[in-house]
């Protein structure tokens, strides 16, 4: 199996015109998903959304990322921390969902930890040479915040977040991403592979066929993918009106971001932060998707929409923002059936590697090359 996979991955190359797509097994084979967990999710800086999910000390979320349960929490010094969601007593998962808590307490035997991960209480356990609380703190992973986005990394040997992101901040500086405020966040599960979901967000090929009557005519033919130094891909397209609204609702457009000028005021930049987070930076808002695997044919998706604080202060903001949310929902409703069909086709024993459209799928090809390289290294 591994030899066949290595051979298939070798056909994914840097020359998009002749490169093959990822092999179908990368989407539909459970054994490849296990490799993917170790080669991709355990070695990368994984995107977990916007920083303002955890504004105040004690704000937390319990997530499962590629089968790995974690707790994200803002500690008392305003530092974002990430811990394995497994008690140091006998391994029980401790927290679920999201909320605010000043301690992390295991409901099984009430071992209790501070927001700094240190064990504070262990009922009926001695504290001394035989059992020292200092030796039983939560297992902690790396966390980072850049440009308003939050990331975690399970690998202590992985490169620093700023090396990982490369020139990301410079490329996206016109949008002043760190200043944008989350106004909507929605979670859902979709019947497709997580990579397929992110791919459809980053290619223009499907627009006239899947979105013929909604957003297709908003977008002009895109520029080529940017040459970047980080672990991401980005592509810009001018738009007729704004990409944040349907063709029929352009009259509800909100003002452009104050930081934008020139061509950036007349288009949308689509960026894929490898492996699992992508967003569109339009003239007046950004909308973000995170996708992580539940199983090969099902993924957890989070949609987030952000606006500048100046726009949020406008009297018409709430009513106009709802029209933007309606556009996101409408496009998603058109994408989901296409994604379900895509996965079913990939799961066929007769599915084979395909080819890319160089002009309309460069970010998908860039991700395929990145992903193939990480799996290939792991298989060596």
DRENVEX-944098 format. One record per residue (C-alpha): x, y, z; residue number from 1; residue in one letter. Coordinates in steps of 0.1 Angstrom, whole numbers. Example, Ala and Ser with C-alpha at 12.3 -4.5 7.8 and 13.67 -1.06 7.14 Angstrom:
% residues 2
{east=123&north=-45&up=78&seq=1&type=a}
{east=137&north=-11&up=71&seq=2&type=s}
% end
This chain:
% residues 380
{east=0&north=0&up=0&seq=1&type=x}
{east=27&north=25&up=10&seq=2&type=x}
{east=47&north=18&up=-22&seq=3&type=x}
{east=17&north=25&up=-44&seq=4&type=x}
{east=10&north=57&up=-24&seq=5&type=x}
{east=46&north=69&up=-28&seq=6&type=x}
{east=44&north=63&up=-65&seq=7&type=x}
{east=11&north=81&up=-69&seq=8&type=x}
{east=24&north=111&up=-48&seq=9&type=x}
{east=55&north=113&up=-70&seq=10&type=x}
{east=32&north=124&up=-99&seq=11&type=x}
{east=22&north=155&up=-79&seq=12&type=x}
{east=48&north=180&up=-91&seq=13&type=x}
{east=56&north=217&up=-91&seq=14&type=x}
{east=48&north=221&up=-127&seq=15&type=x}
{east=10&north=226&up=-126&seq=16&type=x}
{east=5&north=221&up=-163&seq=17&type=x}
{east=17&north=185&up=-161&seq=18&type=x}
{east=12&north=177&up=-124&seq=19&type=x}
{east=-14&north=150&up=-113&seq=20&type=x}
{east=-39&north=158&up=-86&seq=21&type=x}
{east=-37&north=140&up=-53&seq=22&type=x}
{east=-45&north=103&up=-55&seq=23&type=x}
{east=-81&north=94&up=-45&seq=24&type=x}
{east=-67&north=73&up=-16&seq=25&type=x}
{east=-57&north=106&up=1&seq=26&type=x}
{east=-94&north=115&up=4&seq=27&type=x}
{east=-111&north=81&up=9&seq=28&type=x}
{east=-87&north=56&up=24&seq=29&type=x}
{east=-88&north=53&up=62&seq=30&type=x}
{east=-52&north=41&up=64&seq=31&type=x}
{east=-40&north=72&up=45&seq=32&type=x}
{east=-60&north=93&up=70&seq=33&type=x}
{east=-39&north=78&up=98&seq=34&type=x}
{east=-7&north=88&up=80&seq=35&type=x}
{east=-22&north=122&up=74&seq=36&type=x}
{east=-28&north=127&up=111&seq=37&type=x}
{east=9&north=121&up=119&seq=38&type=x}
{east=25&north=137&up=87&seq=39&type=x}
{east=2&north=167&up=85&seq=40&type=x}
{east=-17&north=176&up=116&seq=41&type=x}
{east=9&north=165&up=142&seq=42&type=x}
{east=38&north=184&up=125&seq=43&type=x}
{east=21&north=216&up=113&seq=44&type=x}
{east=9&north=249&up=127&seq=45&type=x}
{east=-29&north=241&up=126&seq=46&type=x}
{east=-53&north=271&up=123&seq=47&type=x}
{east=-80&north=273&up=150&seq=48&type=x}
{east=-97&north=305&up=139&seq=49&type=x}
{east=-97&north=340&up=153&seq=50&type=x}
{east=-82&north=352&up=186&seq=51&type=x}
{east=-114&north=368&up=198&seq=52&type=x}
{east=-130&north=334&up=205&seq=53&type=x}
{east=-110&north=336&up=237&seq=54&type=x}
{east=-111&north=373&up=248&seq=55&type=x}
{east=-109&north=371&up=286&seq=56&type=x}
{east=-90&north=349&up=311&seq=57&type=x}
{east=-108&north=315&up=314&seq=58&type=x}
{east=-124&north=315&up=280&seq=59&type=x}
{east=-119&north=280&up=266&seq=60&type=x}
{east=-129&north=256&up=238&seq=61&type=x}
{east=-125&north=219&up=237&seq=62&type=x}
{east=-117&north=207&up=202&seq=63&type=x}
{east=-108&north=175&up=185&seq=64&type=x}
{east=-83&north=179&up=157&seq=65&type=x}
{east=-77&north=148&up=136&seq=66&type=x}
{east=-86&north=126&up=165&seq=67&type=x}
{east=-66&north=145&up=191&seq=68&type=x}
{east=-87&north=162&up=218&seq=69&type=x}
{east=-73&north=195&up=231&seq=70&type=x}
{east=-83&north=224&up=253&seq=71&type=x}
{east=-77&north=260&up=241&seq=72&type=x}
{east=-78&north=285&up=270&seq=73&type=x}
{east=-68&north=321&up=277&seq=74&type=x}
{east=-48&north=322&up=309&seq=75&type=x}
{east=-47&north=349&up=335&seq=76&type=x}
{east=-18&north=367&up=318&seq=77&type=x}
{east=-39&north=368&up=285&seq=78&type=x}
{east=-16&north=342&up=269&seq=79&type=x}
{east=-34&north=316&up=247&seq=80&type=x}
{east=-25&north=281&up=260&seq=81&type=x}
{east=-33&north=246&up=245&seq=82&type=x}
{east=-34&north=214&up=265&seq=83&type=x}
{east=-41&north=178&up=258&seq=84&type=x}
{east=-77&north=172&up=269&seq=85&type=x}
{east=-67&north=142&up=290&seq=86&type=x}
{east=-64&north=141&up=328&seq=87&type=x}
{east=-30&north=132&up=342&seq=88&type=x}
{east=-47&north=108&up=367&seq=89&type=x}
{east=-62&north=81&up=344&seq=90&type=x}
{east=-66&north=99&up=312&seq=91&type=x}
{east=-102&north=110&up=312&seq=92&type=x}
{east=-113&north=138&up=288&seq=93&type=x}
{east=-120&north=168&up=310&seq=94&type=x}
{east=-138&north=196&up=292&seq=95&type=x}
{east=-164&north=197&up=264&seq=96&type=x}
{east=-178&north=225&up=243&seq=97&type=x}
{east=-168&north=261&up=252&seq=98&type=x}
{east=-173&north=285&up=280&seq=99&type=x}
{east=-154&north=303&up=308&seq=100&type=x}
{east=-137&north=285&up=337&seq=101&type=x}
{east=-111&north=297&up=362&seq=102&type=x}
{east=-98&north=261&up=367&seq=103&type=x}
{east=-98&north=229&up=346&seq=104&type=x}
{east=-114&north=201&up=365&seq=105&type=x}
{east=-118&north=165&up=356&seq=106&type=x}
{east=-154&north=153&up=364&seq=107&type=x}
{east=-142&north=117&up=369&seq=108&type=x}
{east=-120&north=120&up=401&seq=109&type=x}
{east=-119&north=158&up=404&seq=110&type=x}
{east=-83&north=164&up=397&seq=111&type=x}
{east=-81&north=201&up=391&seq=112&type=x}
{east=-56&north=222&up=372&seq=113&type=x}
{east=-49&north=259&up=369&seq=114&type=x}
{east=-52&north=278&up=337&seq=115&type=x}
{east=-14&north=275&up=336&seq=116&type=x}
{east=-18&north=237&up=334&seq=117&type=x}
{east=-4&north=230&up=369&seq=118&type=x}
{east=-21&north=204&up=391&seq=119&type=x}
{east=-38&north=223&up=419&seq=120&type=x}
{east=-59&north=196&up=435&seq=121&type=x}
{east=-59&north=158&up=437&seq=122&type=x}
{east=-83&north=145&up=463&seq=123&type=x}
{east=-69&north=119&up=487&seq=124&type=x}
{east=-35&north=119&up=470&seq=125&type=x}
{east=-4&north=126&up=491&seq=126&type=x}
{east=19&north=155&up=481&seq=127&type=x}
{east=55&north=146&up=487&seq=128&type=x}
{east=83&north=124&up=475&seq=129&type=x}
{east=59&north=96&up=465&seq=130&type=x}
{east=35&north=119&up=446&seq=131&type=x}
{east=45&north=154&up=437&seq=132&type=x}
{east=18&north=176&up=421&seq=133&type=x}
{east=45&north=194&up=402&seq=134&type=x}
{east=51&north=163&up=381&seq=135&type=x}
{east=16&north=159&up=370&seq=136&type=x}
{east=6&north=191&up=351&seq=137&type=x}
{east=-13&north=190&up=319&seq=138&type=x}
{east=5&north=181&up=287&seq=139&type=x}
{east=10&north=214&up=269&seq=140&type=x}
{east=15&north=222&up=232&seq=141&type=x}
{east=26&north=253&up=214&seq=142&type=x}
{east=2&north=281&up=206&seq=143&type=x}
{east=6&north=314&up=187&seq=144&type=x}
{east=-14&north=344&up=175&seq=145&type=x}
{east=-6&north=363&up=144&seq=146&type=x}
{east=-26&north=389&up=124&seq=147&type=x}
{east=-57&north=380&up=145&seq=148&type=x}
{east=-55&north=343&up=138&seq=149&type=x}
{east=-47&north=316&up=163&seq=150&type=x}
{east=-26&north=285&up=157&seq=151&type=x}
{east=-15&north=254&up=176&seq=152&type=x}
{east=13&north=230&up=170&seq=153&type=x}
{east=17&north=195&up=184&seq=154&type=x}
{east=54&north=192&up=174&seq=155&type=x}
{east=80&north=209&up=196&seq=156&type=x}
{east=106&north=205&up=169&seq=157&type=x}
{east=85&north=222&up=142&seq=158&type=x}
{east=98&north=256&up=129&seq=159&type=x}
{east=87&north=288&up=146&seq=160&type=x}
{east=53&north=303&up=136&seq=161&type=x}
{east=69&north=333&up=120&seq=162&type=x}
{east=91&north=310&up=98&seq=163&type=x}
{east=61&north=289&up=90&seq=164&type=x}
{east=40&north=319&up=79&seq=165&type=x}
{east=69&north=336&up=59&seq=166&type=x}
{east=57&north=367&up=41&seq=167&type=x}
{east=21&north=362&up=50&seq=168&type=x}
{east=18&north=394&up=71&seq=169&type=x}
{east=34&north=415&up=43&seq=170&type=x}
{east=11&north=401&up=16&seq=171&type=x}
{east=-20&north=407&up=37&seq=172&type=x}
{east=-9&north=440&up=53&seq=173&type=x}
{east=-34&north=461&up=33&seq=174&type=x}
{east=-64&north=444&up=51&seq=175&type=x}
{east=-51&north=451&up=86&seq=176&type=x}
{east=-63&north=417&up=96&seq=177&type=x}
{east=-55&north=420&up=133&seq=178&type=x}
{east=-80&north=448&up=137&seq=179&type=x}
{east=-110&north=429&up=123&seq=180&type=x}
{east=-137&north=418&up=147&seq=181&type=x}
{east=-157&north=385&up=145&seq=182&type=x}
{east=-194&north=392&up=139&seq=183&type=x}
{east=-205&north=357&up=131&seq=184&type=x}
{east=-192&north=322&up=138&seq=185&type=x}
{east=-210&north=290&up=127&seq=186&type=x}
{east=-201&north=253&up=130&seq=187&type=x}
{east=-214&north=225&up=109&seq=188&type=x}
{east=-205&north=190&up=96&seq=189&type=x}
{east=-202&north=183&up=59&seq=190&type=x}
{east=-202&north=149&up=41&seq=191&type=x}
{east=-169&north=153&up=23&seq=192&type=x}
{east=-132&north=150&up=30&seq=193&type=x}
{east=-118&north=180&up=47&seq=194&type=x}
{east=-93&north=187&up=19&seq=195&type=x}
{east=-121&north=187&up=-7&seq=196&type=x}
{east=-140&north=213&up=13&seq=197&type=x}
{east=-110&north=237&up=14&seq=198&type=x}
{east=-101&north=230&up=-23&seq=199&type=x}
{east=-135&north=242&up=-35&seq=200&type=x}
{east=-131&north=275&up=-17&seq=201&type=x}
{east=-98&north=281&up=-34&seq=202&type=x}
{east=-106&north=274&up=-71&seq=203&type=x}
{east=-125&north=294&up=-96&seq=204&type=x}
{east=-131&north=265&up=-120&seq=205&type=x}
{east=-165&north=255&up=-105&seq=206&type=x}
{east=-180&north=290&up=-103&seq=207&type=x}
{east=-200&north=290&up=-136&seq=208&type=x}
{east=-213&north=255&up=-130&seq=209&type=x}
{east=-220&north=254&up=-93&seq=210&type=x}
{east=-227&north=291&up=-86&seq=211&type=x}
{east=-241&north=301&up=-120&seq=212&type=x}
{east=-270&north=323&up=-106&seq=213&type=x}
{east=-254&north=335&up=-73&seq=214&type=x}
{east=-218&north=347&up=-74&seq=215&type=x}
{east=-202&north=335&up=-107&seq=216&type=x}
{east=-205&north=368&up=-125&seq=217&type=x}
{east=-191&north=388&up=-96&seq=218&type=x}
{east=-156&north=374&up=-101&seq=219&type=x}
{east=-133&north=382&up=-130&seq=220&type=x}
{east=-107&north=357&up=-142&seq=221&type=x}
{east=-82&north=356&up=-114&seq=222&type=x}
{east=-45&north=365&up=-113&seq=223&type=x}
{east=-21&north=337&up=-110&seq=224&type=x}
{east=-11&north=325&up=-76&seq=225&type=x}
{east=13&north=347&up=-58&seq=226&type=x}
{east=49&north=336&up=-52&seq=227&type=x}
{east=50&north=332&up=-14&seq=228&type=x}
{east=77&north=322&up=12&seq=229&type=x}
{east=53&north=307&up=38&seq=230&type=x}
{east=32&north=276&up=41&seq=231&type=x}
{east=2&north=291&up=23&seq=232&type=x}
{east=-11&north=299&up=-11&seq=233&type=x}
{east=-28&north=331&up=-22&seq=234&type=x}
{east=-46&north=344&up=-53&seq=235&type=x}
{east=-63&north=377&up=-61&seq=236&type=x}
{east=-92&north=385&up=-84&seq=237&type=x}
{east=-110&north=417&up=-93&seq=238&type=x}
{east=-147&north=417&up=-88&seq=239&type=x}
{east=-178&north=434&up=-103&seq=240&type=x}
{east=-190&north=449&up=-70&seq=241&type=x}
{east=-180&north=429&up=-40&seq=242&type=x}
{east=-173&north=392&up=-36&seq=243&type=x}
{east=-190&north=394&up=-2&seq=244&type=x}
{east=-225&north=397&up=-18&seq=245&type=x}
{east=-247&north=378&up=-43&seq=246&type=x}
{east=-251&north=393&up=-77&seq=247&type=x}
{east=-286&north=403&up=-69&seq=248&type=x}
{east=-278&north=421&up=-36&seq=249&type=x}
{east=-249&north=444&up=-44&seq=250&type=x}
{east=-269&north=474&up=-33&seq=251&type=x}
{east=-263&north=464&up=3&seq=252&type=x}
{east=-225&north=468&up=1&seq=253&type=x}
{east=-209&north=482&up=31&seq=254&type=x}
{east=-179&north=507&up=29&seq=255&type=x}
{east=-144&north=494&up=20&seq=256&type=x}
{east=-120&north=488&up=48&seq=257&type=x}
{east=-102&north=521&up=56&seq=258&type=x}
{east=-68&north=505&up=52&seq=259&type=x}
{east=-73&north=495&up=15&seq=260&type=x}
{east=-64&north=515&up=-15&seq=261&type=x}
{east=-57&north=510&up=-52&seq=262&type=x}
{east=-66&north=476&up=-68&seq=263&type=x}
{east=-73&north=460&up=-34&seq=264&type=x}
{east=-105&north=481&up=-32&seq=265&type=x}
{east=-119&north=463&up=-62&seq=266&type=x}
{east=-113&north=426&up=-56&seq=267&type=x}
{east=-109&north=397&up=-33&seq=268&type=x}
{east=-78&north=378&up=-22&seq=269&type=x}
{east=-83&north=341&up=-15&seq=270&type=x}
{east=-57&north=326&up=8&seq=271&type=x}
{east=-52&north=290&up=20&seq=272&type=x}
{east=-31&north=287&up=52&seq=273&type=x}
{east=-19&north=251&up=51&seq=274&type=x}
{east=-31&north=227&up=62&seq=275&type=x}
{east=-66&north=235&up=73&seq=276&type=x}
{east=-77&north=272&up=73&seq=277&type=x}
{east=-86&north=294&up=44&seq=278&type=x}
{east=-102&north=328&up=40&seq=279&type=x}
{east=-114&north=354&up=15&seq=280&type=x}
{east=-102&north=390&up=21&seq=281&type=x}
{east=-127&north=412&up=3&seq=282&type=x}
{east=-130&north=450&up=2&seq=283&type=x}
{east=-152&north=453&up=33&seq=284&type=x}
{east=-150&north=419&up=52&seq=285&type=x}
{east=-132&north=386&up=55&seq=286&type=x}
{east=-148&north=352&up=57&seq=287&type=x}
{east=-129&north=323&up=70&seq=288&type=x}
{east=-133&north=285&up=69&seq=289&type=x}
{east=-116&north=259&up=91&seq=290&type=x}
{east=-119&north=223&up=81&seq=291&type=x}
{east=-107&north=193&up=101&seq=292&type=x}
{east=-114&north=156&up=96&seq=293&type=x}
{east=-140&north=136&up=115&seq=294&type=x}
{east=-136&north=106&up=92&seq=295&type=x}
{east=-125&north=103&up=56&seq=296&type=x}
{east=-159&north=113&up=42&seq=297&type=x}
{east=-170&north=138&up=69&seq=298&type=x}
{east=-154&north=169&up=83&seq=299&type=x}
{east=-160&north=196&up=109&seq=300&type=x}
{east=-163&north=231&up=93&seq=301&type=x}
{east=-162&north=264&up=111&seq=302&type=x}
{east=-173&north=296&up=92&seq=303&type=x}
{east=-163&north=330&up=106&seq=304&type=x}
{east=-171&north=364&up=93&seq=305&type=x}
{east=-152&north=396&up=104&seq=306&type=x}
{east=-156&north=433&up=98&seq=307&type=x}
{east=-136&north=464&up=107&seq=308&type=x}
{east=-148&north=481&up=139&seq=309&type=x}
{east=-155&north=513&up=119&seq=310&type=x}
{east=-180&north=495&up=97&seq=311&type=x}
{east=-196&north=479&up=127&seq=312&type=x}
{east=-203&north=513&up=142&seq=313&type=x}
{east=-226&north=523&up=112&seq=314&type=x}
{east=-263&north=525&up=118&seq=315&type=x}
{east=-271&north=501&up=89&seq=316&type=x}
{east=-245&north=476&up=98&seq=317&type=x}
{east=-267&north=449&up=113&seq=318&type=x}
{east=-292&north=448&up=85&seq=319&type=x}
{east=-265&north=449&up=58&seq=320&type=x}
{east=-243&north=423&up=75&seq=321&type=x}
{east=-272&north=399&up=74&seq=322&type=x}
{east=-272&north=401&up=37&seq=323&type=x}
{east=-235&north=392&up=37&seq=324&type=x}
{east=-243&north=362&up=59&seq=325&type=x}
{east=-271&north=352&up=35&seq=326&type=x}
{east=-245&north=352&up=6&seq=327&type=x}
{east=-222&north=329&up=26&seq=328&type=x}
{east=-250&north=306&up=33&seq=329&type=x}
{east=-263&north=305&up=-2&seq=330&type=x}
{east=-229&north=297&up=-17&seq=331&type=x}
{east=-223&north=270&up=9&seq=332&type=x}
{east=-257&north=255&up=2&seq=333&type=x}
{east=-246&north=252&up=-35&seq=334&type=x}
{east=-212&north=238&up=-26&seq=335&type=x}
{east=-223&north=211&up=-2&seq=336&type=x}
{east=-241&north=188&up=-27&seq=337&type=x}
{east=-212&north=192&up=-51&seq=338&type=x}
{east=-188&north=182&up=-24&seq=339&type=x}
{east=-208&north=152&up=-14&seq=340&type=x}
{east=-208&north=140&up=-50&seq=341&type=x}
{east=-171&north=147&up=-53&seq=342&type=x}
{east=-164&north=125&up=-23&seq=343&type=x}
{east=-186&north=96&up=-35&seq=344&type=x}
{east=-167&north=97&up=-68&seq=345&type=x}
{east=-133&north=97&up=-51&seq=346&type=x}
{east=-143&north=67&up=-30&seq=347&type=x}
{east=-150&north=46&up=-61&seq=348&type=x}
{east=-124&north=19&up=-66&seq=349&type=x}
{east=-122&north=32&up=-102&seq=350&type=x}
{east=-112&north=68&up=-93&seq=351&type=x}
{east=-79&north=79&up=-106&seq=352&type=x}
{east=-56&north=109&up=-103&seq=353&type=x}
{east=-66&north=138&up=-126&seq=354&type=x}
{east=-50&north=171&up=-138&seq=355&type=x}
{east=-53&north=207&up=-128&seq=356&type=x}
{east=-66&north=237&up=-147&seq=357&type=x}
{east=-35&north=259&up=-144&seq=358&type=x}
{east=-53&north=293&up=-145&seq=359&type=x}
{east=-82&north=284&up=-122&seq=360&type=x}
{east=-68&north=259&up=-97&seq=361&type=x}
{east=-32&north=270&up=-88&seq=362&type=x}
{east=-38&north=272&up=-50&seq=363&type=x}
{east=-53&north=237&up=-50&seq=364&type=x}
{east=-22&north=225&up=-69&seq=365&type=x}
{east=1&north=243&up=-44&seq=366&type=x}
{east=-16&north=226&up=-15&seq=367&type=x}
{east=-14&north=192&up=-33&seq=368&type=x}
{east=23&north=196&up=-37&seq=369&type=x}
{east=27&north=207&up=-1&seq=370&type=x}
{east=6&north=178&up=12&seq=371&type=x}
{east=23&north=152&up=-11&seq=372&type=x}
{east=57&north=163&up=1&seq=373&type=x}
{east=47&north=159&up=38&seq=374&type=x}
{east=32&north=125&up=33&seq=375&type=x}
{east=62&north=114&up=12&seq=376&type=x}
{east=87&north=125&up=38&seq=377&type=x}
{east=67&north=106&up=64&seq=378&type=x}
{east=67&north=74&up=43&seq=379&type=x}
{east=105&north=74&up=38&seq=380&type=x}
% end
